[in-house]
């Protein structure tokens, strides 16, 4: 099992596990990361989610949902 040291790496692990097949809000993403033992500062997590090239944001301000743009491919 790979261990993530940064928020972007942890998001990639969730992507690999197909967590983002259905849209998730930031709180749900945070809970999923906590379930796996990760606790990132809110600001770091938000920056990682916004910068994740494999995610797209839907919704309106304050109610954003994040969903994958394409499936995870090993080595990508």
C-alpha positions in Angstrom: 0.0 0.0 0.0 1.4 3.4 -1.0 1.5 6.2 1.5 1.0 9.7 0.5 3.0 12.5 2.0 1.2 15.4 0.4 -2.4 16.3 -0.3 -2.0 16.0 -4.1 -0.5 12.5 -3.7 -3.4 11.5 -1.4 -5.9 12.7 -4.0 -4.2 10.6 -6.6 -4.6 7.6 -4.3 -8.4 8.3 -4.0 -8.5 8.7 -7.8 -6.8 5.3 -8.2 -9.4 3.8 -5.9 -12.2 5.3 -8.1 -13.5 7.6 -5.3 -14.2 10.3 -7.9 -16.4 8.3 -10.2 -19.3 10.2 -8.6 -19.1 13.9 -7.7 -17.9 14.6 -4.2 -17.9 17.8 -2.2 -14.8 19.0 -0.3 -16.2 17.7 3.0 -16.8 14.2 1.6 -13.2 14.2 0.2 -11.9 15.3 3.6 -13.8 12.5 5.4 -12.5 9.9 3.0 -8.9 11.1 3.5 -9.4 11.0 7.3 -10.8 7.5 7.0 -7.5 6.5 5.4 -5.5 8.2 8.1 -4.7 11.5 6.4 -5.3 14.9 8.0 -4.4 17.9 5.8 -4.9 21.5 6.6 -8.0 22.8 4.8 -6.0 25.3 2.8 -3.6 22.6 1.5 -6.5 20.3 0.6 -8.4 23.0 -1.3 -5.2 24.0 -3.2 -4.6 20.3 -4.1 -8.2 19.8 -5.3 -8.2 22.9 -7.4 -4.8 21.9 -8.9 -5.7 18.3 -9.6 -5.7 17.9 -13.4 -7.7 14.8 -13.3 -10.6 16.5 -11.5 -13.2 19.0 -12.7 -15.3 21.2 -10.6 -19.1 21.5 -11.0 -21.7 23.6 -9.2 -21.7 27.0 -7.8 -19.7 28.9 -5.3 -19.9 27.3 -1.9 -21.5 24.1 -3.3 -18.7 22.8 -5.6 -18.5 19.1 -6.5 -15.4 17.5 -7.8 -15.5 14.6 -10.3 -12.8 12.9 -12.3 -12.3 13.9 -15.9 -11.0 10.5 -17.0 -10.3 7.1 -15.4 -7.1 6.4 -13.6 -4.4 4.8 -15.7 -1.4 3.2 -14.1 1.8 5.1 -14.8 -0.1 8.2 -16.0 
